[in-house]
Amino acid sequence: MKKMNRKILSVAAVLGAIAIVLGAFGAHSLKKVLEPDMLATFETGVKYQMYHALFLLFIGTTSLVSDKTKKTILSLVVVGVLFFSFSIYFLACNDLFSFDFKKIGFITPIGGLLLISAWIILLLNLIKRKG
């Protein structure tokens, strides 16, 4: 297995495991302290993190894109998940902290754009692929 694929699959496994832990934490512990709409917001972050862990599993196992493209997609997904999902986690739990995470809420849509960009890069590479 190529080193790049192993790295991508490892990151996918970590993101997936963290998504499961956070999903369980939300369902069992946060359910008691968050309003239902904030719990739903938290769950949105978990879903998108898991979607992108699965996306990376595909990227790490496909031969349809080059290693250079895989590296770009990996970077976009990691930063995108950190900005998108993790900002959502903190925004959903904002009332539990003394720091007002609404001040950093502007990074959520940036993270979303990075995630969308990763998918578009995959699409463009598949379109231009010969054979």
Sequence and secondary structure as in RCSB ss.txt:
>XXXX:A:sequence
MKKMNRKILSVAAVLGAIAIVLGAFGAHSLKKVLEPDMLATFETGVKYQMYHALFLLFIGTTSLVSDKTKKTILS
LVVVGVLFFSFSIYFLACNDLFSFDFKKIGFITPIGGLLLISAWIILLLNLIKRKG
>XXXX:A:secstr
  HHHHHHHHHHHHHHHHHHHHHHHHHHTGGGTS HHHHHHHHHHHHHHHHHHHHHHHHHH SSS HHHHHHHHH
HHHHHHHHHHHHHHHHHTGGGSSS GGGGTTHHHHHHHHHHHHHHHHHHHHHH   
